[in-house]
């Protein structure tokens, strides 16, 4: 085997090792995060801080690609021939792939952790509540994440129920994370449409923008409706949310095409 092929083989083996370690690290991060959520009595913020620390370590793997290339691989390859640029592209492609995988993984992990937190909070909220006047059992709504005012069906007393902090927390970021996972398919279509526009570097045909606008609208419509199924109060914001996202699309298109 000549020196050139030997270096190429070593570079390929290194990249394969990085990708394998990356996959193993994601699997470990998921297991560790799920365990931490349960062991911390569903302390979501602590669990997410733990994940952010693990994510930073995982990103160091992709940083290692450029480090090894700059310090070792490229200098050795340039000593024996003009083929380094072709080999560098392998590392660049892998770095982009791993970053995309990390973003997808984070979206899924946050959704899974949020679903676990949601299930736990709903279970807490489902505990027995009694009327302050006649002691009859009353039931709070599981899609309103705030203090609730419930009229007893027996004595008509209005009871103020202040749910526990974990239940109140569900109504915002938690339901967002769950909705993101529920609408992953629509999100992927939207991302593919915007990537097609990016590849044209400001020269995308109008038909591409029409495709993106349709995908953009369908994703956000699906996302906001998915949130409403979990938090009914968000119905009041639906029209404004849709208008805001349409405005964001129009502003983005204007910037990119003028």
Buried (B, 14 or more C-beta within 10 A) or exposed (E): EEEEEEBBEEBEEBBEEBBEEBEEBBEEBBEBBBEBBEEEEBBBEBBBEBBEEBBEEBBEBBEBBEEBBEEBBBEBBEEEEEEBEEBBEBBEEBBEEBEEBBEBBBBBBBBBBBBBBBEBBBEEBEEEBEBBEEEBEBEBEBBBBBEBEBEBEEEEBEBEBEBEEBBBBBBEBBBBBBBBBBBBEBBEBBBEBBEBBEEEEEEBEEEBBEBBBEBBBBBBBBBBBBBBBBBBEBBEBBEEBBEEBBEEBEEBBEEBEE
